[in-house]
């Protein structure tokens, strides 16, 4: 016999201890992986919720701007039958934007409102006046931004 008999007596306990250590390490690694997955999922849900809230606030702001525009355009139709010289603040108000909005936003908003006005079920005379008012506001802001650059 090449291996003394006394080693066999300790060998099973070494294997048992080694298996216990491996199982503990495996459980620890599994715990770390599961907790990181849970944290990632929670962060993803929070990001999705934040994005949804931002989208909802943007939609509400656009709805408010659209409502304000419709109210102001009706009011302006009743007061003015023709579009005269506008100031910059009034042009922003007509388009339903805050002063200082980018020219890209002004342009997008103008074309969006033109589509809405063209899709409205109103008389042709009222539609023309609203389109003229939008065009004049867009022209004033285009001129304003061209002077700025």
N, C-alpha and C positions, 0 to 999 in steps of 0.2 A: 504494500500500500504506500502510495506516494504522499497522500494527504493524511496528516494525523487525525485521529478520531475526534479530538477536542474542538476542532474548527466547526464540525457539523453541528455541535451543540449550540454555538452562537450564531450560526448562519441563518436559521429561521427568524431569530429576533431581529437581525440586521435587515433582512428582507422585509419583515413586517414594519419596522420603523421607516424604512425607505418608502414603502408603499403609502404609509400614513403621511409622510412629508410630501410626497407627490400629490396625493389627494388634497391636502390642505392648500398646496400651491395652486392646483387646478381650480379649486373652489375660489381662491382669492382672485385669480386671473379672470375667472368667469364673472365674479361680482364686479370687478372693474369694468369689464366689457359691457355688461348689462347696464350698469349705472351710467356709463358714457353714452350708450344708445338712448337711454331714457332722457338724459339731459339734452341730447341732440334733438329728440322728438319734441320736447317741451320748448326748446328755442325755436324750432321750426313752427310750432303752433303759435307761439307768441308773435313771430314775424308775420305769419299769415293773418293773424288777428289785427296786427297793426296796419298791414297793407289794406285789409278790408275796411278798417276804420278810416284810413286816409282816402280810399276810393269813395266811400260813402260821403265823407265830408266834401270831396270835390264835386260829387254828383249833386249834393244839396246846394253847394255854392252856385253851380251852374243853373240849377232849377231856380234859385233865388234871383240870379242875374237875368235869366230868361223872363221870369215873372216881372221883375223890375222894368225890363225893357218893354214888355208888352204893356204894362201900366203907363210907363212914361211915353211910349209912342202913341198910345191912345190919347193921353193927355195932350201931347204936343200936336196931335192931329186936330183936336178940338180947338186948341188955342191958335196954332199957326196953320195956314193952308199952304204956305210955301216955306222952303228952307232958306234961311238967310245965313249970314256969316255966323259961324260957331267958334267958340273958344275951345281950347284944348281940354279943359275940365269937362265941358259939356259933351265933347266928342267921346271922351272916355265913358261918361255916364250913358250916352246913347248906346254904345257898344256893350255896356254892362261890365266894364273892366275898371280896375283900380288904376289911378294915375301912376305912371311909371312902369306899366306892363311892357314886356318886350314887344318889338315890332312884329315878331313872328306870332306872338299870341294875339296881337291886334288883328293881323291878317287872317288867322284861323277863325277868330271870333266873327269877323266881318262876313266871311264866306258862309259860316255856319248860320248866322242870322239871316242872310240873304236866302238860303235854302228854306229856313223856317218860314220866312215871310211869303215866299213863293208857294209853299205848301198850305198856307193858311186859307181858310174859306172865308174870304172877305171880298168886298167890291174891288173892282179894278182900279178905281180912283184912289181908294184908301191904300191899296197895295203900292201904287206908283209913288204916293207921298212917303210911305214908309221906306221904300227902296231909295228914294232921293235923299231922305234924311240919313240913312245908313251910308250911302255913297259920299255924302258931304262930310260926315264924321270921319270916314275912312280917308278921304282926301286931306282933311285937316291934319289928321295924325300922321299920314304919310309925309306931308310937307314938314311937319314938326320933327319927325325922325330924320328926314333928309338934311335938315338944317343942323341937327345935333352931330351928324357924322362928318 
